[in-house]
Amino acid sequence: MDQTVETMAQKAAPMSESEKNAIIGGVLLSMLLAALDQTIVAPALPTIALALGYAEYLPWIVTGYLLT
């Protein structure tokens, strides 16, 4: 097992700065889009809850929307 870990560590090349920046940029972009999506849904929640007739299920409505 130790040989496998050592072999993998030797084969792995260090990431360049541009690769690191691309990963960080992708993560930040996905977080921005998730936050934007939440701000779009929040004002519509009372209307959605009234249309469905279940105002007490607002947290479930938000969770269901954000998961899909």
Backbone as a chain_set.jsonl record, in Angstrom:
{"seq": "MDQTVETMAQKAAPMSESEKNAIIGGVLLSMLLAALDQTIVAPALPTIALALGYAEYLPWIVTGYLLT", "coords": {"N": [[0.826, -1.192, 0.0], [1.924, 1.252, 0.793], [3.8, 1.617, -1.193], [2.222, 2.098, -3.405], [1.033, 4.562, -2.81], [3.307, 6.159, -2.685], [4.196, 5.902, -5.325], [2.08, 7.083, -6.72], [2.296, 9.686, -5.747], [4.73, 10.424, -6.804], [4.19, 10.397, -9.539], [2.29, 12.386, -9.855], [2.008, 15.586, -11.092], [2.908, 18.881, -10.086], [0.437, 21.455, -9.777], [-0.051, 24.135, -12.05], [-0.025, 27.756, -11.79], [-2.018, 28.871, -13.406], [-3.795, 26.738, -13.685], [-4.639, 26.407, -11.039], [-5.881, 28.892, -10.672], [-7.956, 28.66, -12.525], [-9.513, 26.642, -11.38], [-10.268, 27.841, -8.933], [-11.659, 30.03, -9.966], [-13.805, 28.702, -11.235], [-15.122, 27.568, -9.026], [-15.838, 29.889, -7.608], [-17.528, 31.1, -9.502], [-19.631, 29.243, -9.621], [-20.611, 29.502, -7.016], [-21.476, 32.154, -7.094], [-23.552, 31.976, -8.989], [-25.314, 30.272, -7.625], [-25.996, 31.878, -5.42], [-27.204, 34.004, -6.766], [-29.378, 32.689, -7.875], [-30.824, 32.073, -5.571], [-31.547, 34.64, -4.724], [-33.272, 35.341, -6.716], [-35.386, 33.59, -6.383], [-36.34, 34.085, -3.802], [-38.096, 36.483, -3.575], [-40.351, 35.499, -4.857], [-41.377, 33.505, -3.3], [-43.625, 33.797, -1.37], [-45.814, 33.999, -3.147], [-45.632, 31.581, -4.531], [-46.054, 29.782, -2.42], [-48.675, 30.462, -1.649], [-50.034, 29.803, -3.983], [-49.679, 27.067, -4.03], [-50.895, 26.465, -1.685], [-49.754, 25.82, 0.718], [-48.333, 27.306, 2.99], [-46.822, 26.75, 5.23], [-44.899, 25.063, 4.38], [-42.76, 26.375, 3.249], [-39.845, 26.256, 3.663], [-39.355, 23.7, 2.603], [-40.149, 24.03, -0.011], [-38.252, 25.854, -0.951], [-35.898, 24.345, -0.61], [-36.438, 22.164, -2.294], [-36.571, 23.489, -4.768], [-33.96, 24.534, -5.021], [-32.462, 22.223, -5.105], [-33.139, 21.078, -7.496]], "CA": [[0.0, 0.0, 0.0], [2.792, 2.421, 0.861], [4.442, 1.794, -2.484], [1.239, 2.68, -4.314], [0.908, 5.978, -2.469], [4.548, 6.813, -3.093], [4.217, 5.934, -6.783], [1.118, 8.096, -7.148], [2.843, 10.997, -5.411], [5.812, 10.71, -7.736], [3.629, 10.618, -10.868], [1.467, 13.591, -9.871], [2.753, 16.813, -11.36], [2.319, 20.019, -9.372], [-0.456, 22.272, -10.598], [0.456, 25.464, -12.375], [-0.842, 28.858, -11.272], [-3.21, 29.05, -14.243], [-4.729, 25.66, -13.342], [-5.22, 26.752, -9.74], [-6.786, 30.024, -10.877], [-9.138, 28.169, -13.231], [-10.327, 25.911, -10.402], [-10.848, 28.827, -8.013], [-12.648, 30.783, -10.735], [-14.982, 27.856, -11.419], [-15.827, 27.46, -7.743], [-16.446, 31.191, -7.321], [-18.634, 31.306, -10.432], [-20.762, 28.413, -9.202], [-21.174, 30.109, -5.806], [-22.195, 33.351, -7.524], [-24.799, 31.572, -9.63], [-26.208, 29.749, -6.587], [-26.5, 33.026, -4.662], [-28.114, 34.724, -7.655], [-30.585, 31.878, -7.976], [-31.574, 32.239, -4.324], [-32.137, 35.976, -4.667], [-34.374, 35.386, -7.676], [-36.49, 32.788, -5.856], [-36.838, 34.608, -2.522], [-39.295, 37.333, -3.671], [-41.495, 34.759, -5.392], [-41.805, 32.458, -2.369], [-45.003, 33.908, -0.863], [-46.749, 33.705, -4.229], [-45.572, 30.137, -4.774], [-46.687, 29.1, -1.287], [-50.123, 30.671, -1.723], [-50.547, 29.048, -5.123], [-49.698, 25.657, -3.648], [-51.762, 26.319, -0.524], [-49.009, 25.274, 1.85], [-47.372, 28.318, 3.43], [-45.932, 26.202, 6.258], [-43.87, 24.256, 3.727], [-41.817, 27.237, 2.522], [-38.471, 25.727, 3.618], [-39.295, 22.551, 1.703], [-40.252, 24.547, -1.375], [-36.934, 26.418, -1.28], [-34.943, 23.246, -0.736], [-36.754, 21.43, -3.518], [-36.188, 24.282, -5.936], [-32.51, 24.657, -5.124], [-31.878, 20.921, -5.425], [-33.441, 20.668, -8.873]], "C": [[0.868, 1.253, 0.0], [3.475, 2.686, -0.476], [3.488, 2.448, -3.481], [1.095, 4.173, -4.066], [2.151, 6.734, -2.909], [4.622, 6.935, -4.61], [3.267, 6.997, -7.311], [1.645, 9.496, -6.876], [3.956, 11.385, -6.372], [5.271, 11.044, -9.122], [2.842, 11.919, -10.958], [2.344, 14.823, -10.075], [2.117, 17.951, -10.573], [1.479, 20.868, -10.325], [0.167, 23.639, -10.848], [-0.482, 26.521, -11.8], [-2.112, 29.038, -12.093], [-4.239, 27.955, -13.97], [-5.41, 25.934, -12.006], [-6.228, 27.886, -9.881], [-8.064, 29.591, -11.588], [-10.069, 27.427, -12.274], [-11.014, 26.883, -9.451], [-11.921, 29.648, -8.725], [-13.926, 29.992, -10.955], [-15.799, 27.724, -10.15], [-16.533, 28.776, -7.409], [-17.633, 31.479, -8.239], [-19.852, 30.479, -10.033], [-21.409, 28.966, -7.932], [-21.972, 31.366, -6.149], [-23.54, 32.986, -8.142], [-25.795, 31.009, -8.619], [-26.805, 30.893, -5.768], [-27.49, 33.833, -5.494], [-29.441, 33.988, -7.785], [-31.447, 32.033, -6.724], [-32.231, 33.609, -4.252], [-33.279, 36.127, -5.666], [-35.597, 34.678, -7.1], [-37.12, 33.428, -4.621], [-38.056, 35.517, -2.661], [-40.54, 36.587, -4.15], [-42.051, 33.733, -4.406], [-43.219, 32.627, -1.83], [-46.049, 33.572, -1.929], [-46.791, 32.21, -4.519], [-46.295, 29.387, -3.664], [-48.205, 29.266, -1.319], [-50.742, 29.88, -2.87], [-50.631, 27.555, -4.799], [-50.602, 25.4, -2.446], [-51.061, 25.792, 0.711], [-47.939, 26.265, 2.299], [-46.404, 27.764, 4.472], [-44.809, 25.354, 5.667], [-42.866, 25.095, 2.937], [-40.379, 26.706, 2.529], [-38.327, 24.535, 2.675], [-39.378, 22.991, 0.247], [-38.902, 25.096, -1.824], [-35.925, 25.305, -1.506], [-35.185, 22.45, -2.007], [-36.347, 22.184, -4.766], [-34.675, 24.321, -6.11], [-31.83, 23.326, -5.446], [-32.123, 20.506, -6.87], [-32.841, 21.604, -9.882]], "O": [[0.576, 2.211, -0.716], [3.703, 3.837, -0.847], [3.907, 3.26, -4.306], [1.041, 4.96, -5.011], [2.05, 7.836, -3.448], [5.064, 7.961, -5.127], [3.605, 7.729, -8.242], [1.459, 10.398, -7.693], [4.101, 12.559, -6.714], [5.838, 11.891, -9.813], [2.738, 12.498, -12.04], [3.291, 15.064, -9.327], [0.897, 17.977, -10.413], [1.776, 20.979, -11.514], [0.821, 24.216, -9.979], [-1.595, 26.212, -11.376], [-3.172, 29.328, -11.536], [-5.441, 28.219, -14.02], [-6.613, 25.719, -11.86], [-7.302, 27.846, -9.281], [-9.142, 30.102, -11.285], [-11.289, 27.576, -12.357], [-12.211, 26.76, -9.193], [-12.973, 29.928, -8.151], [-15.02, 30.55, -10.872], [-17.029, 27.763, -10.19], [-17.686, 28.776, -6.979], [-18.634, 32.042, -7.797], [-20.981, 30.965, -10.099], [-22.629, 28.905, -7.788], [-23.025, 31.614, -5.561], [-24.553, 33.621, -7.848], [-26.997, 31.245, -8.742], [-27.997, 30.874, -5.459], [-28.506, 34.295, -4.974], [-30.503, 34.609, -7.8], [-32.672, 32.115, -6.82], [-33.356, 33.729, -3.768], [-34.163, 36.962, -5.472], [-36.725, 35.124, -7.31], [-38.33, 33.315, -4.425], [-39.006, 35.332, -1.9], [-41.662, 37.011, -3.871], [-43.104, 33.148, -4.663], [-43.97, 31.652, -1.835], [-47.056, 32.929, -1.632], [-47.863, 31.642, -4.728], [-47.061, 28.462, -3.933], [-48.939, 28.316, -1.046], [-51.845, 29.35, -2.742], [-51.55, 26.868, -5.245], [-51.027, 24.269, -2.21], [-51.718, 25.359, 1.658], [-46.758, 26.071, 2.011], [-45.28, 28.254, 4.588], [-43.876, 24.972, 6.374], [-42.192, 24.574, 2.048], [-39.74, 26.707, 1.477], [-37.295, 24.378, 2.022], [-38.748, 22.392, -0.625], [-38.46, 24.834, -2.943], [-35.181, 25.324, -2.487], [-34.241, 22.102, -2.715], [-35.836, 21.591, -5.716], [-34.168, 24.16, -7.22], [-30.733, 23.313, -6.004], [-31.394, 19.674, -7.409], [-33.002, 21.4, -11.085]]}, "num_chains": 1, "name": "protein.A"}
